[in-house]
């Protein structure tokens, strides 16, 4: 498709009906300003993103490469989700000083806690560089096409003049039909300011995860520090709080259904433009496989965590991470079925073909490729999830990659130090004994699910998980990878620097290590029987998906297209709204503190409530944070199209004031990554009234409130 046709597609007018039908994660330089104003927005698109002047984008950051956060004071005070800051909160926790259980609130700047390795990224400019990146690619096919694109990207990046603390990232959009360049400022001195106890920040835990109604105070607070010139700097006690170009006023006005709202953040990944057959495979094959693996891992971890506090603290962040998408995939399957996603896609494809017969050829080819790939895609899902969730095997993979890099001459000092830091951090929260049980059970699942011809030759012996446990425990107990055996006079789990002090000996020992040999046997069978076949077919699918994307945009003249999420800065907008996800089931858009008390179960790991919060509720000591009902609002839902990465994103009102903190989606609508459906798709946000109520009345940290501009 020519660039001229592409341009004409992007300039087509949007319609309300299509926004409601398809959702949207819009590049902030290409907003549907008219539609947003029709829905109630009172500011301009330039107020949201303007590279030449101060705008809301100057208060929004990507938090540690995964979540979103926002600045809410002139002193660099940063708000994000409790679950986004969970790793840092955990890192500062011990059995004696358990910040996860007790919470933490600095009493002044001196009490704020540094977090080595934590960073935030500001997007200072976005440019459409499609012409530069696609130049000279018109007649190229893979792999020459990718080589030329990558060469053009490097040429473009090297030609830009940037500061030492800046970087340029070039990202493909619309499956490589367009490219955008992002100029990024990175700040590296980020300190923990405050967090509620997890009985507030994780209230409802696993049971309530992904569901509505929700009563979770999912927030934590950090602060950006800078050098004396307000520029990014490595941690130093001499650094001072960052003075932002813009910070968000915090509104505690009451919310009403159908109020305009928009969410500004870094959504991770969506696949809204897949053909029907791809959605069918995800729903019937891929998601169920991933769920099965994580179900086993979670059950095994939970049994130990519920009876041992040290393990609970050590594995808290990892358990939450594994559980998060396990439950999401379950909801995704249900949502895809309920929204009739596959049939909806098929009807759309029929409509496209009626307007453009060339699309039939593309879809026929995609159908054939997906069917050919199906068994390999299933094996890939099991292999990837087993290695990821059996930590002992994941460790072995890291050591395998280390040896491969050394032998290829690619292990420089910088990469080696990164690996050592990664391993040191990993061992701190690793239990070889516990993971031996996880690994044993996952190997049994793998042995049953993968055809014998695609497994190592002697893998039948792992089919019984009960028999596996002593086998894997024995292997683990004789391994330097698990830290149970010594190398270079020490254990890898206690002194990684010394363990790596004699590289030749380390590599020689690793190649004979029983865990390493187990991992390599599984890997070699996978690489021989699955990996190359899967990737060869995927490469063909990717080429056709790019073509299909271009054909959709050129053919469907009525639809306004937005690029799939890819961890770049986006705006999504909608209205505060409840939902009716099932027959005779209706949800209001707002929850209140009374709902926390209704769910309260004393001593329960999910639904316990701090004594002070109970006292505040019983006294009705709500101050200015109650709404028209007389209670404190806790959470609310809206029709914003969000996904992973939007965690911690600011939810803003028509004037650009902060009204909530995005943290989840309604379970019935988690399929919105693949098939947004306005009937079910709702994002879930912590109400700013609850956030300020907890900071002020529960944490006695009014000094933080005093920093903010509060709109009453």
ZADRENTI-477191 format. One line per 10 residues: number of its first residue (from 1); their letters; for each residue x, y, z of C-alpha. Coordinates in Angstrom, 1 decimal, padded with zeros to 4 digits, m for minus. Layout:
ZADRENTI-477191
NUM	a	X:Y:Z; ...;
//
This chain:
ZADRENTI-477191
1	xxxxxxxxxx	000.0:000.0:000.0; 001.4:003.4:m000.9; 002.1:006.1:001.7; m000.5:008.3:000.0; m003.3:005.8:000.7; m002.1:005.3:004.2; m002.2:009.0:004.9; m005.7:009.3:003.6; m006.8:006.6:006.0; m005.4:008.4:009.0;
11	xxxxxxxxxx	m007.1:011.6:008.2; m010.6:010.1:007.9; m013.2:011.5:010.3; m014.0:009.5:013.4; m017.5:008.6:014.4; m018.9:008.1:017.9; m020.3:004.7:016.9; m016.9:003.4:015.9; m015.2:004.7:019.0; m017.7:002.8:021.1;
21	xxxxxxxxxx	m017.5:m000.3:019.0; m013.7:m000.5:018.7; m012.3:001.3:021.8; m009.0:003.1:021.2; m005.5:003.7:022.4; m004.5:006.8:020.6; m001.1:008.3:019.9; m001.2:011.6:021.8; m000.1:013.6:018.8; m003.0:012.2:016.8;
31	xxxxxxxxxx	m006.0:012.5:019.1; m009.6:012.6:018.1; m010.0:016.1:019.6; m013.5:016.7:018.2; m014.8:013.4:019.4; m013.2:013.9:022.9; m014.9:017.4:023.1; m018.2:015.9:021.9; m018.0:013.5:024.8; m017.3:016.4:027.3;
41	xxxxxxxxxx	m013.6:017.3:027.3; m013.0:021.0:028.1; m009.3:021.2:027.3; m007.5:021.0:024.0; m005.4:018.2:022.5; m002.4:020.6:022.8; m003.0:020.8:026.6; m002.5:017.0:026.7; 000.6:016.7:024.5; 002.7:019.6:023.3;
51	xxxxxxxxxx	006.5:019.1:022.7; 007.0:022.9:022.5; 005.1:023.9:025.6; 004.2:022.6:029.1; 001.4:020.0:028.8; m000.1:017.1:030.8; 002.5:014.8:029.2; 005.1:016.4:031.4; 003.5:014.9:034.5; 003.2:011.3:033.1;
61	xxxxxxxxxx	006.0:008.8:033.2; 006.7:005.2:032.5; 007.5:003.6:035.8; 010.4:001.2:035.7; 009.7:000.1:032.1; 006.4:m001.5:032.9; 003.8:000.6:034.7; 002.8:004.2:034.5; 003.0:006.9:037.2; 002.2:010.6:037.5;
71	xxxxxxxxxx	003.6:013.7:039.2; 001.1:015.2:041.7; 003.1:018.0:043.4; 005.6:020.7:042.5; 008.2:018.7:044.4; 008.3:015.6:042.2; 005.8:013.5:044.2; 005.0:010.5:042.2; 001.8:008.4:042.4; 001.5:004.8:041.0;
81	xxxxxxxxxx	m000.1:001.6:041.9; 000.8:m000.5:045.0; 001.3:m003.4:042.8; 003.6:m001.4:040.5; 005.8:m000.4:043.5; 005.4:m003.9:045.1; 008.9:m005.1:044.2; 010.5:m002.0:045.8; 008.2:m002.3:048.9; 009.2:m005.9:049.2;
91	xxxxxxxxxx	012.9:m005.1:048.8; 012.7:m002.8:051.9; 010.7:m005.5:053.9; 012.1:m008.0:056.4; 010.4:m010.3:058.9; 011.3:m007.8:061.6; 010.3:m004.7:059.6; 007.5:m005.9:057.2; 006.5:m002.9:055.1; 004.2:m005.2:053.1;
101	xxxxxxxxxx	002.1:m005.9:056.1; 002.6:m002.7:058.1; 002.8:m000.1:055.3; 005.4:002.8:055.3; 005.1:006.6:055.4; 008.1:008.8:055.4; 007.7:011.7:057.8; 009.8:014.1:055.7; 012.2:014.0:052.7; 015.0:012.6:054.8;
111	xxxxxxxxxx	013.0:009.5:055.6; 012.3:008.6:051.9; 013.9:005.3:050.8; 016.2:004.9:047.8; 015.6:002.2:045.2; 018.7:001.1:043.3; 017.8:000.4:039.6; 014.4:002.0:039.7; 013.9:004.6:036.9; 011.2:006.6:035.3;
121	xxxxxxxxxx	010.9:007.8:031.7; 009.4:011.1:030.4; 008.4:011.2:026.7; 009.4:014.7:025.6; 008.7:014.4:021.9; 007.0:012.1:019.4; 007.6:012.3:015.6; 006.2:010.3:012.7; 009.3:009.0:011.0; 007.7:006.6:008.6;
131	xxxxxxxxxx	009.2:008.2:005.6; 012.8:008.0:007.0; 012.5:004.4:008.3; 010.6:003.0:005.2; 012.9:004.7:002.7; 014.3:002.2:000.2; 012.1:m000.7:001.4; 009.3:m000.6:m001.3; 010.6:m003.7:m003.2; 012.2:m005.6:m000.4;
141	xxxxxxxxxx	011.0:m008.9:001.1; 012.2:m010.6:004.3; 014.9:m010.8:005.6; 016.3:m007.9:003.5; 013.3:m005.8:004.6; 014.1:m006.1:008.3; 017.8:m005.4:007.7; 017.0:m002.2:005.8; 014.5:m001.0:008.3; 016.9:m001.7:011.2;
151	xxxxxxxxxx	019.7:000.1:009.3; 017.4:003.1:008.7; 016.4:003.2:012.4; 020.1:003.2:013.5; 020.9:005.9:011.0; 018.0:008.0:012.2; 018.9:007.6:015.9; 022.6:008.3:015.4; 021.7:011.5:013.5; 019.8:013.0:016.5;
161	xxxxxxxxxx	021.5:015.3:018.9; 020.4:014.4:022.4; 021.6:015.0:026.0; 023.5:012.3:028.0; 020.4:011.5:030.0; 018.2:011.1:026.9; 017.6:008.3:024.5; 015.7:007.8:021.2; 013.3:004.9:020.7; 011.8:004.1:017.3;
171	xxxxxxxxxx	008.7:001.9:017.4; 006.7:000.3:014.6; 003.0:000.9:014.4; 000.3:m000.9:012.4; 002.5:m004.0:012.1; 005.3:m002.0:010.5; 003.2:000.1:008.2; 004.3:003.2:010.1; 007.1:004.2:012.5; 007.3:006.8:015.3;
181	xxxxxxxxxx	010.4:008.1:017.2; 010.2:008.9:020.9; 012.6:011.2:022.7; 013.0:010.1:026.3; 014.3:011.7:029.5; 015.3:009.1:032.1; 015.5:009.8:035.9; 017.2:007.3:038.1; 017.0:008.5:041.6; 013.5:007.5:042.7;
191	xxxxxxxxxx	012.7:007.1:046.4; 009.8:005.4:048.2; 007.7:008.0:050.1; 004.7:006.0:051.3; 002.6:002.9:050.9; m000.5:001.6:052.7; m000.3:m001.9:054.2; m001.2:m004.6:051.7; m004.5:m005.1:053.6; m005.4:m001.8:051.9;
201	xxxxxxxxxx	m003.1:m001.8:048.8; m003.9:m005.4:048.0; m007.3:m005.7:049.7; m009.2:m008.6:048.0; m005.9:m010.0:046.7; m006.4:m013.0:044.4; m010.2:m013.3:044.9; m010.9:m009.8:043.8; m008.2:m009.5:041.2; m009.7:m008.5:037.8;
211	xxxxxxxxxx	m013.2:m008.3:039.2; m015.8:m005.7:040.0; m017.0:m004.5:042.5; m013.6:m003.7:043.8; m012.4:m002.1:047.1; m008.6:m002.0:046.8; m006.5:001.1:047.7; m004.0:000.1:045.0; m001.6:003.0:045.3; 001.9:003.8:046.5;
221	xxxxxxxxxx	004.0:007.0:046.4; 007.5:007.7:045.3; 009.5:010.9:044.6; 011.8:011.8:041.7; 015.1:013.3:042.7; 017.5:015.3:040.5; 020.8:017.1:040.7; 021.1:020.8:041.7; 020.3:021.8:038.1; 017.1:019.7:038.1;
231	xxxxxxxxxx	018.6:017.3:035.7; 018.7:013.4:035.9; 021.4:012.0:038.1; 022.4:008.7:039.7; 021.4:008.4:043.4; 023.2:010.8:045.7; 022.4:012.1:049.1; 023.0:015.6:047.7; 020.2:015.2:045.1; 017.1:017.3:045.6;
241	xxxxxxxxxx	013.4:016.8:044.8; 012.7:017.2:041.1; 010.8:020.3:040.1; 008.4:019.2:037.3; 007.3:021.2:034.2; 003.8:020.2:035.1; 002.0:018.3:037.9; m001.6:017.1:038.1; m004.1:018.9:040.3; m006.0:016.3:042.4;
251	xxxxxxxxxx	m009.8:016.6:042.2; m012.0:015.3:045.0; m015.2:016.4:043.4; m018.0:013.9:043.3; m018.3:011.7:040.2; m021.4:011.1:038.2; m022.3:008.5:035.7; m021.4:009.6:032.1; m018.8:012.1:033.2; m016.0:012.4:030.6;
261	xxxxxxxxxx	m012.7:010.8:031.6; m009.5:009.9:029.9; m006.5:007.8:030.8; m002.9:008.7:029.9; m000.3:006.1:030.1; 001.8:003.3:028.6; m000.4:000.3:027.6; 001.7:m002.8:027.0; 000.4:m005.0:024.2; m002.9:m005.5:022.3;
271	xxxxxxxxxx	m003.7:m007.5:019.2; m007.0:m005.9:018.0; m006.5:m006.6:014.3; m005.9:m010.3:014.2; m007.9:m012.6:011.9; m010.6:m014.8:013.3; m008.6:m017.9:013.2; m005.8:m016.4:015.4; m008.4:m015.5:018.0; m009.9:m019.0:017.9;
281	xxxxxxxxxx	m006.4:m020.5:018.5; m005.8:m018.2:021.5; m009.1:m019.0:023.0; m009.1:m022.8:022.5; m005.4:m023.7:022.7; m002.8:m021.1:023.8; m004.6:m019.5:026.8; m005.7:m022.9:028.3; m002.1:m024.2:028.1; m000.6:m021.2:029.9;
291	xxxxxxxxxx	m003.4:m021.3:032.5; m002.6:m025.0:033.2; 001.1:m024.3:033.9; 000.5:m021.4:036.2; m002.3:m023.1:038.1; 000.2:m025.8:039.2; 002.9:m023.3:040.1; 000.5:m021.1:042.1; m001.0:m023.9:044.0; 002.4:m025.2:045.1;
301	xxxxxxxxxx	003.7:m021.8:046.1; 000.5:m020.9:048.0; 000.7:m024.1:050.1; 004.1:m023.0:051.5; 003.4:m019.2:051.6; 000.3:m019.7:053.7; 002.3:m021.5:056.5; 005.6:m019.7:056.4; 006.0:m015.9:056.8; 009.6:m015.9:055.4;
311	xxxxxxxxxx	008.5:m017.6:052.3; 005.4:m015.4:052.0; 007.6:m012.3:052.0; 010.2:m013.8:049.7; 007.7:m014.9:047.1; 005.0:m012.2:047.5; 005.9:m010.2:044.4; 006.6:m013.3:042.3; 003.4:m015.0:043.3; 001.4:m011.8:042.5;
321	xxxxxxxxxx	003.1:m011.6:039.1; 002.3:m015.2:038.2; m001.3:m015.0:039.4; m002.0:m011.8:037.6; m002.1:m013.1:034.1; m003.2:m016.6:035.1; m006.5:m015.0:036.2; m006.6:m012.6:033.3; m006.3:m015.4:030.7; m009.2:m017.2:032.4;
331	xxxxxxxxxx	m011.3:m014.1:032.1; m010.1:m013.5:028.5; m011.4:m016.9:027.4; m014.8:m016.3:029.0; m015.0:m012.8:027.5; m014.1:m013.9:024.0; m016.8:m016.5:024.2; m019.4:m014.2:025.7; m018.7:m011.4:023.1; m018.8:m014.0:020.3;
341	xxxxxxxxxx	m015.4:m012.6:019.2; m014.6:m015.2:016.6; m017.9:m014.9:014.8; m017.7:m011.1:015.0; m014.3:m011.2:013.4; m015.6:m013.6:010.6; m018.4:m011.2:009.8; m016.0:m008.3:009.6; m013.7:m010.3:007.3; m016.7:m011.1:005.0;
351	xxxxxxxxxx	m017.5:m007.4:004.9; m014.0:m006.5:004.0; m013.9:m009.2:001.3; m017.1:m007.8:m000.3; m015.3:m004.5:m000.7; m011.8:m005.9:m001.6; m011.4:m009.4:m003.1; m007.7:m009.3:m002.5; m008.3:m009.6:001.2; m009.7:m013.1:000.6;
361	xxxxxxxxxx	m006.4:m014.3:m000.7; m004.6:m012.8:002.3; m007.0:m014.4:004.8; m006.9:m017.8:003.1; m003.1:m017.8:003.4; m003.3:m016.7:007.0; m005.8:m019.5:007.8; m003.5:m022.1:006.3; m000.5:m020.8:008.1; m002.3:m020.7:011.5;
371	xxxxxxxxxx	m003.5:m024.3:011.0; 000.0:m025.4:010.1; 001.5:m023.6:013.1; m001.1:m024.8:015.7; 000.7:m027.8:017.1; 004.0:m025.9:017.3; 002.3:m022.9:018.9; 000.9:m025.1:021.6; 004.3:m026.7:022.3; 005.8:m023.2:022.4;
381	xxxxxxxxxx	003.2:m022.1:025.0; 003.9:m025.0:027.2; 007.7:m024.8:026.9; 007.8:m021.0:027.5; 005.5:m021.2:030.5; 007.3:m024.2:032.1; 010.7:m022.6:031.8; 009.4:m019.3:033.1; 007.6:m020.8:036.1; 010.0:m023.5:037.1;
391	xxxxxxxxxx	012.6:m021.1:038.6; 015.3:m023.7:038.7; 015.1:m024.2:035.0; 014.9:m020.4:034.4; 018.2:m020.1:036.3; 019.7:m022.8:034.2; 018.5:m020.8:031.1; 020.3:m017.7:032.4; 023.6:m019.7:032.9; 023.1:m021.3:029.4;
401	xxxxxxxxxx	022.8:m017.9:027.8; 025.9:m016.8:029.8; 028.0:m019.7:028.4; 026.7:m019.1:024.9; 027.7:m015.4:025.1; 031.2:m016.2:026.5; 031.8:m018.8:023.7; 030.6:m016.4:021.1; 032.9:m013.6:022.4; 029.9:m011.4:023.3;
411	xxxxxxxxxx	030.2:m011.3:027.1; 031.7:m008.0:027.9; 032.2:m006.5:031.4; 029.0:m004.5:031.2; 026.9:m007.5:030.3; 028.6:m009.7:032.9; 027.9:m007.2:035.7; 024.3:m007.0:034.6; 024.0:m010.8:034.8; 025.7:m010.8:038.2;
421	xxxxxxxxxx	023.3:m008.2:039.5; 020.3:m010.1:038.1; 021.4:m013.4:039.6; 022.2:m011.7:043.0; 018.7:m010.3:043.1; 017.2:m013.5:042.0; 018.8:m015.7:044.6; 017.7:m013.3:047.4; 014.1:m014.4:046.7; 014.7:m018.0:045.7;
431	xxxxxxxxxx	014.0:m021.2:047.5; 015.6:m024.2:045.9; 013.6:m026.5:048.1; 010.2:m025.0:047.2; 011.0:m024.7:043.6; 012.1:m028.3:043.4; 008.5:m029.2:044.1; 007.2:m026.7:041.5; 009.6:m028.0:038.9; 008.8:m031.6:039.6;
441	xxxxxxxxxx	005.1:m031.0:039.0; 005.6:m028.9:035.9; 007.8:m031.5:034.3; 005.0:m034.1:034.8; 002.6:m031.8:033.0; 005.1:m031.2:030.2; 005.7:m034.9:029.8; 001.9:m035.5:029.4; 001.2:m032.6:027.1; 004.0:m032.7:024.6;
451	xxxxxxxxxx	004.2:m035.6:022.1; 006.9:m038.1:022.9; 008.7:m037.4:019.6; 009.2:m033.8:020.7; 010.6:m034.7:024.2; 014.1:m035.8:025.3; 014.5:m039.5:024.7; 014.2:m040.6:028.4; 011.5:m038.1:029.5; 008.8:m040.7:030.3;
461	xxxxxxxxxx	010.3:m041.0:033.7; 009.0:m037.6:034.6; 005.3:m038.4:034.0; 004.5:m039.0:037.7; 004.8:m035.8:039.7; 004.9:m037.7:043.1; 008.0:m039.7:041.9; 009.4:m036.6:040.4; 009.8:m034.7:043.7; 012.6:m036.8:045.2;
471	xxxxxxxxxx	014.3:m037.0:041.7; 014.3:m033.2:041.3; 015.2:m032.6:044.9; 018.2:m034.8:044.5; 019.3:m033.1:041.3; 018.8:m029.7:043.0; 020.8:m030.7:046.0; 023.8:m031.5:043.8; 023.7:m028.3:041.7; 025.8:m025.1:041.8;
481	xxxxxxxxxx	022.9:m023.5:039.9; 020.5:m023.9:042.8; 023.3:m022.8:045.2; 023.3:m026.2:047.0; 026.8:m027.1:045.7; 029.9:m024.9:045.9; 031.9:m023.5:043.0; 035.2:m021.5:043.4; 034.9:m022.0:047.2; 031.5:m020.5:047.6;
491	xxxxxxxxxx	027.8:m020.9:046.7; 026.2:m019.0:043.8; 023.3:m018.0:046.1; 025.5:m016.4:048.8; 028.4:m014.8:046.9; 027.9:m014.4:043.1; 031.1:m012.4:042.6; 033.3:m015.1:044.1; 031.3:m017.8:042.2; 032.2:m016.1:038.9;
501	xxxxxxxxxx	035.9:m015.4:040.0; 037.2:m018.3:037.8; 035.2:m018.3:034.6; 036.8:m021.3:033.0; 036.1:m023.5:036.1; 032.6:m022.1:036.4; 031.8:m023.0:032.7; 033.4:m026.4:033.0; 031.4:m027.2:036.2; 028.1:m025.8:034.8;
511	xxxxxxxxxx	028.3:m028.1:031.7; 028.4:m031.1:034.1; 025.8:m029.7:036.5; 022.6:m031.9:036.8; 020.2:m029.0:036.6; 022.0:m027.6:033.6; 021.9:m031.0:031.9; 018.2:m031.4:032.6; 017.5:m027.9:031.1; 019.7:m028.4:028.0;
521	xxxxxxxxxx	018.0:m031.8:027.3; 014.6:m030.1:027.3; 015.8:m027.1:025.3; 017.5:m029.2:022.7; 014.4:m031.3:022.1; 012.3:m028.1:021.9; 014.7:m026.4:019.5; 015.0:m029.4:017.2; 011.3:m030.3:017.1; 009.4:m027.0:017.7;
531	xxxxxxxxxx	011.3:m023.7:017.7; 012.5:m023.4:014.1; 009.1:m024.7:012.7; 007.2:m022.3:014.9; 009.3:m019.3:014.0; 009.4:m020.0:010.3; 005.6:m020.1:010.2; 005.4:m017.0:012.5; 007.6:m015.0:010.2; 005.3:m015.8:007.3;
541	xxxxxxxxxx	002.3:m014.9:009.5; 003.9:m011.5:010.4; 004.5:m010.6:006.8; 000.9:m011.4:005.9; m000.5:m009.6:009.1; 001.3:m006.4:008.0; m000.3:m006.8:004.6; m003.7:m007.5:006.1; m003.4:m004.5:008.4; m002.7:m002.2:005.4;
551	xxxxxxxxxx	m005.6:m003.8:003.5; m008.0:m003.2:006.5; m007.0:000.5:006.7; m007.3:001.0:002.9; m010.6:m000.8:002.6; m012.7:000.1:005.6; m013.3:003.8:005.0; m015.7:004.2:007.9; m013.5:002.9:010.7; m011.0:005.1:012.5;
561	xxxxxxxxxx	m007.9:003.0:013.2; m005.5:003.3:016.2; m002.3:001.3:016.5; m002.1:m001.7:018.8; m000.5:m000.9:022.1; 003.3:m001.5:022.3; 004.3:000.1:025.6; 004.3:003.6:024.0; 002.5:006.6:025.4; m001.2:006.6:024.6;
571	xxxxxxxxxx	m004.5:008.3:025.4; m007.8:006.4:025.8; m011.1:008.1:026.7; m014.6:007.3:027.6; m017.2:007.9:030.3; m017.7:006.9:033.9; m020.1:004.1:033.7; m021.4:000.9:035.4; m022.2:m002.3:033.5; m024.6:m005.2:033.0;
581	xxxxxxxxxx	m022.2:m008.0:032.2; m024.7:m010.9:032.7; m028.4:m011.5:032.7; m030.0:m009.9:035.8; m026.6:m008.6:037.0; m026.0:m004.9:037.1; m023.0:m003.1:038.6; m022.9:000.5:039.8; m019.9:002.6:038.7; m018.8:003.4:042.3;
591	xxxxxxxxxx	m017.8:001.5:045.4; m017.5:002.9:048.9; m015.7:002.2:052.2; m018.8:000.5:053.5; m018.0:m002.3:050.9; m014.6:m002.8:052.5; m016.3:m003.3:055.9; m018.8:m005.7:054.3; m016.0:m007.9:052.9; m013.9:m007.7:056.2;
601	xxxxxxxxxx	m012.8:m011.1:057.5; m010.5:m010.7:060.6; m007.1:m012.3:060.1; m007.8:m013.3:056.5; m004.9:m012.9:054.1; m007.1:m011.2:051.5; m009.9:m009.5:053.4; m008.4:m008.4:056.8; m008.8:m004.6:057.5; m006.4:m002.5:059.6;
611	xxxxxxxxxx	m007.8:m001.6:063.0; m007.3:002.1:062.4; m009.3:002.0:059.2; m012.1:000.2:061.1; m012.1:003.0:063.7; m012.2:005.7:061.1; m015.2:004.0:059.5; m017.0:003.4:062.8; m016.5:007.1:063.8; m017.4:008.2:060.3;
621	xxxxxxxxxx	m014.3:010.3:060.5; m014.2:011.0:056.7; m013.4:014.8:056.7; m013.6:016.3:053.2; m013.3:012.9:051.5; m016.9:011.7:051.7; m019.2:012.1:048.7; m022.9:012.9:048.4; m023.7:009.5:050.0; m021.9:010.4:053.2;
631	xxxxxxxxxx	m019.3:007.6:052.6; m015.8:007.6:051.2; m015.7:006.4:047.6; m013.1:003.7:047.0; m013.2:002.8:043.3; m015.0:003.5:040.1; m015.3:002.1:036.5; m015.4:003.7:033.1; m015.3:002.7:029.4; m011.6:003.6:028.9;
641	xxxxxxxxxx	m009.8:001.0:026.7; m006.8:000.0:028.9; m004.5:m003.0:029.3; m001.3:m004.1:031.2; 001.1:m001.1:031.4; m001.8:001.2:032.1; m001.4:000.2:035.8; m000.7:003.4:037.6; m002.0:005.6:034.8; m003.8:008.8:035.7;
651	xxxxxxxxxx	m007.5:008.9:035.2; m008.3:012.5:034.3; m011.5:014.6:034.1; m012.6:017.0:031.4; m010.2:019.6:032.7; m007.2:017.4:033.1; m007.4:017.1:036.8; m006.5:013.7:038.5; m009.7:011.9:039.6; m008.4:008.4:039.9;
661	xxxxxxxxxx	m005.6:005.9:039.5; m006.1:003.1:036.9; m005.2:m000.3:038.3; m007.3:m003.1:036.7; m010.0:m004.1:034.3; m013.4:m005.8:034.9; m013.0:m009.6:034.5; m015.8:m009.8:032.0; m013.9:m007.5:029.7; m010.3:m008.7:029.9;
671	xxxxxxxxxx	m010.6:m009.9:026.3; m010.4:m006.2:025.3; m006.7:m006.8:024.4; m008.1:m008.8:021.5; m011.7:m007.8:021.1; m012.9:m004.6:022.8; m016.6:m004.8:023.5; m018.4:m001.7:025.0; m020.9:m003.9:026.8; m018.3:m005.5:029.0;
681	xxxxxxxxxx	m015.1:m003.6:028.8; m014.5:m001.4:031.9; m011.3:m000.1:033.4; m011.1:000.0:037.2; m009.7:003.0:039.1; m008.9:003.9:042.7; m010.8:007.1:043.5; m008.6:010.1:044.5; m010.9:010.7:047.5; m009.9:007.3:048.9;
691	xxxxxxxxxx	m006.2:007.9:048.1; m006.2:011.2:050.0; m008.3:009.9:052.8; m005.8:007.1:053.4; m002.8:009.5:053.2; m004.4:012.1:055.5; m006.6:010.3:058.0; m005.1:006.8:058.1; m001.4:007.5:057.6; m001.3:010.9:059.3;
701	xxxxxxxxxx	000.8:012.2:056.4; m001.0:015.5:055.8; 002.4:017.0:054.8; 002.0:015.1:051.5; m001.5:016.5:051.0; m000.1:020.0:051.6; 002.2:019.5:048.7; m000.6:018.9:046.3; m003.1:021.2:044.6; m006.4:019.7:045.7;
711	xx	m009.6:020.7:043.7; m012.5:020.5:046.1;
//
